[in-house]
Amino acid sequence: MRYKKFYTVKEWKKFKKIKVKEIGDVEYFFDIQEIMCKKFDIILIDYTTKKEKIFSFLKKINFENINIVIDTLNKDVKDFSNSMDKLSKEIVSSEIVNIDKDRKNFEKLWEKHEEKSKVKIWSDSPKINSQKTKDEINLEKLWGFKK
């Protein structure tokens, strides 16, 4: 005769596989749940099936007020979508304004004036002797004059 054992689901989950030994890369486990099921009749006290969970959830819903809840939810979703739409339009318009400002600033910086500017951005190229090339002059600056 097998004895009956009563456990909650939480208590039953504590009886898992226990690692007994490890030989090389192989691990050996001891399954306590399986052994207990062979020795005893295990009864889970608070176990509910999926079907029972669904019916318990549906019992909690008050179907008399479901239309009001759906209307309220629908209104809130519309409000949220409208606010997100406004936000996205503001972001796009601000990006366009920033692009226009950047373009104008770039044009101001590099626009060609009719008068030559007195401030030089680039230095004048050094006057080169007809006998020496630019490369030879640069090499002389780096390494000094040849003897």
N, C-alpha and C positions, 0 to 999 in steps of 0.2 A: 504494500500500500504506500502510495506517494503522498507526502504531506503537501498542504497548500501553503504557499508563501505569498504575502500581500506586500506590494511595493508601489510607491508613486513612480511616475515616469522619471522624475529627477533622481530618485534613489536608484532606480534600475540602471540609469545611464552611468552611474559610478562604477558599475561592474563591467569594465571594458577589458580589452586585451592587455595582458601584462607581459612585458618582455622578460623572458626567462633566461635566455643566454644568447650569445652571439659567437658564432664560429666563422672566422674569416669574414666574408661579406654577407653571410647568411644570418638572419635574425630569427629566433624561435620565440613564438608567443604562446601564452597560456590564456585561453578564452574562458573567463569565469562565467559569463552569461550562458554559454553553451553547456557547461558542466552543471550549472544550477538548474537549467531546464531539463536535463536528463534525470536529476535526482528529485526535483520538486515540481509541483504544479504551480507555476508563477502566474499570479493574477495582478495586473496593473490597475490600481484603484482609480486614478484620475485620467485614464487614457480616453481620448475622444477621436473618432474617425473624422475624415474630412467632411463627410456628409453631415455628421452631427454638428461640426463647427459652423458649417454654412447655415443650417437651420437655426442654430442658436443666434447667429448674427442677424438673420432675417426676422427673428422674433423681437429683436431689440428695436427694429425700425418701426416707426409709427407711420403707417401708410396714409393716414388721414391728412397729415401735414406735409407729405412728400412734395406736392406741387409747389408749396410755398418755399420749401428748401431749394428745389430746382430753380425756381425763378430768381431767388436771391443769389444763388451760385452763378447763374447765367449773367445777371447784372454785374456782379463783381468781376467776372471774366471779361466782360465787355469794357468795363472801366479800366481794367488793367491793360487790355490790348490798346485802348485809346491813348493811355498815358505812355505806353511804350512806343506807339507810333509817333506821338509828339516829340518824344525824346530822340528817336532816330532821325526825325526831320531836322531837329535843332543841331544834332551832331553833324549831319551832312551839310547843312547850310554854313555852319561855322568852319568846316573844312574848306568849303569853296571860298569863303571870305579870306581865310588864311592863305590859300593858294594865290588869290588875286593880290593880296598884300605882298607876298613873297615875290611874285612876278614884278610888281611895280618897284619894289626895293632893288631887285636885281637889275632892272633896266636903268634906274637912277645911278646905280654904282658903275655900270659899264657903258652908259650911253656916250656917244661921241659928241663932244662939244665942238662948236665951230672954231672957237679959239683954243689954242694949245694950252694945256695946263702947265703952270710953272713948276708944279711938283712932279718930279720924275719918279715913276714906279720902278723902271728898269734902268740899270746903269748903262752908260755909253760903252760901246766896245772899244778896247784899247787900240791905239794906232799901231799897226803892225809894220815892221820893216819888210820890205819886199823880199828879203832873203829868207826870213823865218816864217814858219806857218804858226797858226794858233796853237796847234798841238805841241810844237817845240817850245813855245813860250810857256805854256802850262806846265810842261815837264821841267823846265828850268825853275819855275816857281816852286814846284814840289821838291826837286832833288838838287837844286842849285846849278850853277853854271858848270859847263864841261871845261876841263883843263887841257 
